[in-house]
Every structure is written in C-alpha cells, then in structure tokens.
Amino acid sequence: MNIAILGGGISGLTLAWYLQKAGISYDLFEAQPTAGGNLRTVHPEGYLLETGPNSLQLSDELEALLADLGLTEKIQDTAAVSANRYVLREGRYQKLPGSPPSLLLSSFFSLRGKLNILKELRRPAASPDPTETLAGFFRRRFGQEIVDYALNPFISGIYAGDPERLLLHKTFPKLGELEQTYGSVVRGLAKSGRAGGRRRIISLRQGIQTITDTISAKLTNYHGGQGVTEIVRLPDARYQIRTAQGTFDHVAYDAVALALPTYAAAPLLQSLFPDAAVALAAVFYPPMAAVYTAYRRADVGHPLDGFGALHPKVEQPYAAGSIWTSSIYPNRVPDGQVLFTTFVGGSQYEAQARQPEAAQRAAVHEELNRLYHIKATEPVWQYQYYWEKAIPQFDSRILAAHAAADALSEHKIYAVANWRAGVGVPDCIRYAKELAETLADSAQNA
C-alpha cells in the first residue's frame, strides 16, 4: 500500500510518523518550506512567542507521541498559578470557580445563577436534537447567566466561536450524552468521573514547533516546498498527485489523506468530486489576530496570578481575552517584563480582526491599560500575527463537510485535519494515529 498525504501540519505529520513506524509506504507533500502548519514558534527580540496554540492538554496520545520522538525531557509545565482563570464581569476581572463546590460557594455567579445550576439536577432530559447549539443547550439546562459568563467567553477565547451557532453534538457531544444517560449534566459529570481536575497543561521549552520540527526531521518521505496542484484518478481507482515540480507525477497511490484545511482541499476535489468540493468550501474560518504586548512589571497593577482572562461578549470588549504568557512561562520574556497574548477577532468580533494593524495595537493597549491598571503610556514592545482564516467552526456548515468526508472515504480519500478530527492538537494526533492504524490493518489484510 502507498499513501499520499497532502499537508504537513500536525495531522499530516502524525499520520506519516505512524505509517512509517508500521512500515507503510507514503509520501507527504507540504506547500511551505517549513512543516507545522499553524504550530509555529517565533523568537523576535528576546521573546518566545507561539503564533498558533500557546499550550497543549497532555492527552495519552500526545504523551505517547512525545515519548516516541524523544521529547519527554523537553516538556515544560505551566506555572502553578495557571490553575487560576479569570473572566471579565462588571468591568473588572473575577476569578472563575475551579470546581463544582467553589462554583456554588463563590460570589462569581448570582444567587439565581447558582439556583439554576442546582435545578439542573431535576430538569428532565430533552430528546436529542442535532440542530441544537451550545448556547441553546446551556440556556436550557443552566440559564442565561451561565451562557453569558461561562460558556460565551470560553467558546470565544478557545475556539474563536459563537456558542449561538456552534452545534452541541459536533463540538461537545459528550455533554449531550451525559444528559441522555443520566438525565442531568451535573449528575453525569459526577457519576462518570468527568468532574475531576483539569488535564496537565504543557508546552515545550523551546516552543510547540519543536514537535513538528522533530517529526519532519525523522520522516524519510517528507517533501517540503511541494504544493499539490491536482489529484488524478487512474483507471484502476488509484491516484496520482501533481505538483508544480512534477517530481511525483507518475507515482500511483492507493489512498490519499487530506491533511489540509477545507479551503485548500476543496479546489483539489473540484474535478473529481464537485459536490464534496462545494461542501468543504462552505466551512467558515473566521479571521483572528494575536497581539503580543509587553510592559515593565512595575507598571502593571494587576497581580497576573493566573493563566489569563476571557471577555464575555455581554461586557462589550474589544478583544476576546488575553493569555498572561509571562505568568505561565516566565522564561519567555526579558527580565522585569510581563507579556500579554491578546486575541482579537473570531466569529463574534470579525470587524476588529480586520482593522489595520496599527489600530489593533492601539486598541489592545488601551484595553489592557484600563483593565490591568497599567501606568505606562505605551508598551515596551508589541508584535502582531494575523490569520485570515483561523479555526474551523463546527456550526451548521460543518455537517455537509463531514458527510462529504464520510463519502470520500469510500473512494479511499481520507480527511485527517482539525475540521474533521476536532480543533485541538490532541484531537488531531488521536485521529491521525487511528487512521494510520486503520490503513496499516487494511494493508495487512490486503
């Protein structure tokens, strides 16, 4: 069996790595000179910045991959204060309760909000609805306050999304399962053991790009700077891959793995599978910018004793929130400074994302200055990174794309990217590893 993998982000690299370990022939094509896709670490002027994910949940699959790659000793844990998370409420940052008991005892939610959480235990389960949104589900189970001050900032800050549009069964299907199985989400979390502490949050000492750099260096059939221009189907149902260089035009592949965003995969499918191409092209990726802002520590009044702070839309903020990079990874900034990684844009704040860079920087500084009691009239340093298309949204438009992916698999074209696997890096690693195992089993049984 010979597999063509299109795309050298974490999904394509992981798939290639496990195929190589299984002895399955493959070629991985990446248009850019450097592998990694959205996993990118940069080092401007003495700072270490992530322009993709800033940290990772250490899943079993990620931990195994890091061990495989010899990277276990390079893991960097977040500082202890990262357990604290803040949310903007009534114009100031308040610590979000970290456990069910503290949620009921803290002053973060109103008495009415707490009663709604307790009443959730007695609310009857509704029939499963594939069109139900995250906001609709949480509003039905917990009330509007939880939607406004817990769900909305989390979804905006982590997924660049709008909970009024994202589908429950595509984004957090296990919550719906808990309701159906236990009659209550709260009861289900308690009985299933899912109400425990957070997973371990990590990075690598020299940045997350270390993972993709290491994989690509170990792959025997990685081809950087070779963008795919066409997929050709042969009379025997195998495929050929056309690149601008023409190097592999005459190689036949038994299967093709699309480790590409939908907007990059759609044109390649247009001639062979036009309906699938239309479905993939419709998936929405909102724009987003990350603005990195440094100040002298002495000029910042807030203690910055946490992972960061998220902004509910109801508070009418400029940015979706900030990670307190220097609090969780103190070695990534010059001594005596603090660094904010602020996210501007996403599906709820598209207009802000598309503002000119100078306007964005100024607006971020103004908001940070006001909310963190900063004395400085300007930052010590700023840097901006912009994605025209950031994170795929699991809203109603993803349904046709997922159906198309299922249909394409019947033709041995497999979708293995975050729009299919889930937007988190651990999701992508798990999904790619499972596909590698499926393809290896198929090769053995052929």
Buried (B, 14 or more C-beta within 10 A) or exposed (E): BBBBBBBBBBBBBBBBBBBBEBEBBBBBBBBBEBBBBBBBBBEEEEBBBBBBBBBBBBBEBBBEBBEBBEBEEBBBBBBEBBBBBBBBBEEEBBBBBBEEEEBBEBEBBEEEBBEBBEBBEEBEBBEEBEEBBBBBBBBBBBBBBBBBBBBBBBBBBBBBBBBBBBBBBBBBEBBBBBBEBBBBBBBBBBEBEEBEEEEBBBBBBEBBBBBBBBBBEBBEBBBBEBBBBBBEBEEEEBBBBBBEEEEBEEBBBBBBBBBBBBBBBBBBBBEBBEEBBBBBBBBBBBBBBBBBBBBBEEBBEBEBBBBBBBBBBBBEBBBBBBBBBBBBBEEBBBEEBBBBBBBBBBBBBEEBBBBEEEEBBBBBBEBBBEBBEBEBEEBBBBBBBBBEBBBBBBBBBBBBBBEBBEBBBEBBBBBBBBBBBBBBBBBBBBBBBBBBEEBBEBBEEE
